[in-house]
């Protein structure tokens, strides 16, 4: 038993040291060794008026550096018009395969004749990721994500990246199509292909899945695309403690504290931090009960205390545009 314990301890030590010394994608892209580099990314632009306004606030008046647009949703034209007037904004396609709420829903862009497995009984996307996995084929999913990218481009704008609403495209059944389309379309793909520490902790990934993540990250890198090291999407669940009044001040303070704690836990490398900045007022309640956490994200991004912490700690805030530029220079110098 003692020998088994010692062997286990040695193996754990080996993998820990290996993870600590392995070159990060941040270093491969030319960022200083040991630096924490982050993208503060706002999901769900185009989903509602409140989402569009919250995204603008978080990026124009706050520290958020990237966003992505839900192309099947009703408020897409307003946000895409804004993007045309602000071409430097870092904006990609938030690839949608679910429509999770009951009172406000959206439908696939590809027709039912081409992808019947994407449609539920109401003619919308399925409510849950599990339902998409059960009913849709990989080829149907690929057709839909290509249609969403095409619609983004029809507004005369090139997406900075693609990512996945509710993580549906991270499912083993669909992840190869997600990576394939990004490579073929020459669009960076959100995928935590590096040490994946935070996402590994929150998702409790088994070793086999961690290995697959590494392999797909290397595949994207070999194709000439930038890759991030880690991903965190836990902010959606950072709700106020029970009994604390839902006020802007309490939301701002609570969320800012949580982001600072997260940044302290981040390892060196490029960490992609997902948030849902929304200027959620009373009317947003008719869409979802997630208004308070979304509003808290917006207020935290605008909080000078968060920006001051980032600057004091020497954390670098980046964008997909910068990552792509750095990757292109490496390719050009090969």
Buried (B, 14 or more C-beta within 10 A) or exposed (E): EEEEEEEEEEEEEEEEEEEEEEEBBBBBBEBEEEBBBBBBBBBBBBBBBBBBBBBBBBBEEBBBBBBBBBBBBEBBEBBBEBBEEEEEBBBBBBBBBBBBBEEBBBBBBBEEEEBEBBBBEEEBBBBBBEBBBEBBBBEBBBBBBBBBBBBBEEBEBEBBBBBBBBBBBBBEBBBBBBBBBBBEBEBBBBBBBBBBBBBBEEBEBEEEBBEBBBEBBEBBBEBBBBBBBBBBBBBBEBBBEEEEEEEEEBBBBBBBBBBBEBBEEBBBBBBBBBBBBBBBEEEBEEBBEBBBBBBBBBBBBBBEBBBEBBEEEEBBBBBBBBBBEBBEEBEEEE
